[in-house]
Amino acid sequence: MAFFRSAWYVALWSEALAPGAIEKRRILSEDVVLFRDPDGAPVALRDLCPHRFAPLSLGRLTPNGIACSYHGLEFGVDGQCIANPHTSGRIPSKACVRKYPVVERDTLVWIWMGDADQADPALIPDFSFLDLSSGLSVTKRDAIQMPCRYELIIDNLLDLSHISFLHEGILGHLECAKSDIRTDKSDRHVQVERISRNVRVPEFFELLLQDGSERGDQWNTIYWHLPSTLINDVVMTAPGADPMDGTGILGAHLLTPVDEHSTLYHIAAARQKTRRPINPETSEETRQRLADIRRFAFEEQDLPMIAAQARNLREYPAETRHGVFLDIDAGPAMARAMLRDSIAWEAAGRDREASSGSG
């Protein structure tokens, strides 16, 4: 399976990479070992010792990097071998491992899986609402292992019409299926806005409003950033009211492709800054209930459905090659096309480099 590599992916939440710890992640079918250097900065290396190909993640940290536990070769934070404990002490020129560019930002460790000289931090999507300095109330930073390709999760999120059926009662219901939908795109993102007007308020939004409202306008605007991160800006208002007079959340949906058949799905959400005050007496209780609903929706509803969909795609490749297209599929189709074109562009560049080198 081809992946788009000229992009930043979430390696893990910052809090998951404790000082002195060694973490292993599989990203785009490559094993990566992550740790912090003595100054606390994150480091990412290929999890493969070049001597006998043991995983460095089974090694130990040293003052200058990481040492392989099989034969003791030590590697610096730049991936170069810096110590050979054996008799001659000679360090072969090929004794090095790949170092990946990493940036720690917005409580996340981002990793660049493409050519290191093209790693531009300006391309990292803005998830500053998750940062401690945002002043927003943020739910638990969590992760769920999904047994499917990441594109299926992108489809699921860019077409939120499914909340009327798969998440009926808690996030939506049949009334929400009738919505005004607008799609837009730029070079590296797709935006889908979905407005359900004067609908019965689902449980999730009852907890946000806390005022006994029975009906309202539900605004969902979801932004997809190439290749696999999304923000869901969702607000509930009184019928006909300005969105700033409602209340809602910003949902972070951060997809890290593990391999062809699995994805690590990082999730968190923050309460919106609107003109509507939050009741401090119930905010902590509400925060926990909102987190429980979101996780239930992901684990008990989205996950089984998307996993079953993935199985059908594997089992029946001919029959599932072309699905029926509905108007609700415009956003997912835009993202699929952009991702496909980006992968093709990247592959063409590699082919040009190979041809130039061979000539």
N, C-alpha and C positions, 0 to 999 in steps of 0.2 A: 504494500500500500504506500502511495506517495504522500508525503506530508509537506506543507509549506514551512520551510525552515528559516526564512529571512524575517523572523518575527520574535517577539518576546512572549514566552509562556510562563505561567505561574509554576514555580518549582514546589513551593510549599509556603504556608503561613510563617511569618517571622518567628512567632512564638514556638513553632515546632522545631526550630533549629537552635537548641539551647547551647550555650558556651560549653565546650568540652565534649559535645555529642557528635556522633557520626550518623548521618542519615543517608539512606539509599532511596533513589527514585528511578523509575523507568519512564522515560519521556521520549516520544517518537521512536519507540523500539530501541532506545539506547539506554544502558544502565549508567547512572550518574551517582557519584558520591559527593555529599555536601557536608561541610563543616565550617567552623568559624576560625579565622586566623587569630593570632594573639591580640590584635587590636579589636576583635569582635566583628570584622567584616566577613560576609559570607564568601565561601570558595566553592566552586563546582569543578570537579575533574571527572574524566571518564573512569568508570569503576572497573578498571582492567589493568593489572600490573603487566608490563611488557615482557617480564621474564618468563614466568610460567602461566600467565593469564589468570592469576587468582584475583578475586574481588578485593579491591582496596578497602571497601566498606567493612571487611572483616579484620582490618588492621587496627592500628592505634595512632592517636595523634601524638605529634612531637612538637617541641618548641618552634620548629621551622616548617612544619607541614604534616605529612602522614606517612607512616611506614607500613609496608606489607608484612603481614604476620606469617607468611609462608617462608620467605628467605631473607626478610629484613631490609630490603631496599627501601630507602627513604626518598620521598618526593617533596619538593617545595611547593608553595602555593601557586607557582607558575607552571607546575606539571613536570619540571625537569628533575631528574634524579640527582640528589645532592649527597648521597652517602651509600657506599657499598661496604657492608661490614665484613666481607670475606677477605681472604689473605692479601691479594694484590690491591684491593681497594679501587681497582680500575672501574671507571664509569663509561660504558659503551655509549657511543653517540646516539643510538636509537633508544636509549633508556629514558623515555619520557612518555607522558600521557597527555591526552588532550585536555586543555583548560577551556571552560566555557565562560563567556562574559556573564556576569551576574550584577544585578542592581537591587538594592533593598529599598523599597518605597511603599508607602501606604499600607504598612503592616504585612507586606508580601515580599517574598524573594522571587524576582523575575530572572529567567534564564534565556539566553539567546542561543538557539540551536543551529544557526546558519554560520556563514563565514564570519569569523571574529572581527575582521576589519570593517564589516558593514554594520556592526552593532551600534545603533544610534539610540541612546536613551530617550530622545524626544519622541520615539515611536511607542513608548510605553503608554497604554491607556490611562486616563485619569480616574483613579479610584480613591481620591483624597477624602471622600466622605467616610471612608473606613478608618482614617488616621485618627490617632488619639487627640490631635490638635483641632479636629473638626468641631468638637463640642457636641456632636450628635450621640445619641444613645445607640450603641451597636450591639447586635445579637452575638451569640457565640460564633467564633470563626471555626467553621466545621468543614468536613470533607466526606464525600460518599463515593465508594467505588461502584462504577456503573459498567455492567457487562455489555457494552455496545460501543460503536464508533461515535466519536464526538459530533459528527454531522447530524446524527439523529436527535441529539439533545438540542443543537442549534435550531433544527426544524421545530422542535417542541416549544421552544421559547419564543421564536419569532412568529409563531402562530398560536396566540393565546386564546383562540376560540375554544380550545379543548377544556378551558376552565368551566364551561357551561355543562360539561358532561363528565369528564374524569374527576373534577374537583367540585362536583355539584354540592351546594349547601355551604361549603367552607370558603371557597374563593369565587364562585360564580354559580349560575343556574341558567335555566333555559331562556329567561328574559335577556340575559347578557349576550346571547348568540346574535341578536339583532344589534349590530354596532356600526358606527361610522369608522371606516378604516382608511388610513392614509399611509403610503410608503414613500420613502425617500432614500437616496444613497449618495455617497461621495466616493473618493478613491479607495478608502479603507474601512468604510462602515456602511451599515444599512440600518435604517430607523423605521419602525412600524408603530404608528399611533392608533389606538383602538379606544373609542369612546362609546360607552353604553349609557344611554340617557334614561333617567327616571325609572330605575330598576329597583327591585327589592334588595335591601342591603344584606350581603352574605355575612356569615359569622365573623370572618377575619376582619371585615371592615366595621362591624358592630363594635368589636374590641378597640379599634382605632378611634372611632367617633365617640363612643361612651356617652351618647346623649339620647338614646332611645329612638333615633331616626329609623323609620321603616323603609324609606325610599331615598334614592340619591343618584347622582351621576358618577360613574366609575371610569376613571381615566387611566389607561395603561399605555405608556410609551416605552418601548424597549429598544435599546441601542446595541447593535452587534458590531464589535471591532474585530477586524481581520487579525488572526484567524479564529479565535475561540474564546473571547471574553465578552460578556454582556452585562448591561445595567438595565434593570426594570424599574422605571419611575412610575409608581402607581399612587393615585390619589382618589379619595372618595369625598364628594361634596354634596351639599343640598342640591336638589334639582335646579339647574340653571345658574348655579353659583360659579364664581371664579375659582379655579383650582387652588389659588393661594388661600382661599377661605376654607379649604377642606383640610384633610390630614391624610398622611400616607407614609410610604416607605420607599427607600432606594434599595433595591435588591442587587447584590453582587453575585453573578453566576460566572465562575471562572473554570473553564474546561481545559484540562491538561490531557492530551491524548497519550495514553500509555503505550498502546500498540494498535494493531488493526481491529481488535475486538474489545477493547476496554478503555475507559476514561476515568480519570480522577476528577471529581466534580467538587470544587471548593465553593462554599456558600457562606454568605453573611448578609445582614441587612441593617440599615440605619433608619431611624425615624426622620421623616421629612421636616425641614424647617418651613413652617407655614405660619399664617397669622392665627391659626387655631391653637390655643394653649393645650398642653397635656396635663391631665390631672395627676399631680405628684403623689397622691395617696394610693393610686392604683397602678402607677406606671410600671413598677417592678413586677407586680403580678401579671399585668398585661403583657409586658415584654416577654416573660417566660411562656405564656400561653401562645403568643404570636410565634415564638420560636418553635414551639411544639407543633403548631399547625403547619408551619412551613416544612419542617422535617417530615411530618406525616405525609404531606402532599408529595414530597420528593421520593421518600423511601417506600411508602405503602401504595402509592398511586402511580406516579410517573415512572419509577424504576421498573415495576413489573410489566407495565404496558410497553415501555421502550425496549426492555429486554426481550419480550415476546415478539415485538416488531423485528428486532435484530435477528432473532432465530429464524423468522420467516424469510428474511432477506437472504440468509445463508442457505436455508433449505430449498428455496424455490427461486433461484437466480433468474431463470427465464421469465417466470410469471410476474416477478416483481421488478422487472427492468424498467417498465414505464407505468407509473400510477396515474389515476384519474386526477386531473388538475381542477381545483376549485379557486374562486377568487380569493379565498383566505390564504392561498399558497404563494401569493406574490412576494412577500418578504423572504420566506425561506428560499424561493427560487432565485432571487437576487443574490442572496448570500452564497448559495451553492455555485452560481455562475462565477462570482467574484473569486471564490476560493479555488475553483477549477482553473480559472484563467491565471491566477497567481502561481499555482503549482506548475502550470505549463510554461509560464514566463521564466520561472526559476530553472526548470529543466532545460529550456532552450539556452539559457546562459551557460549552464554547465557543459552543454554540448559544444557551444562556441569556444569555450575555454579549452576543451579537450582537443578540438580540431586545430586550434591555434598552436597548442603544445606539440601535437604530433607533426605539424607542418614545419 
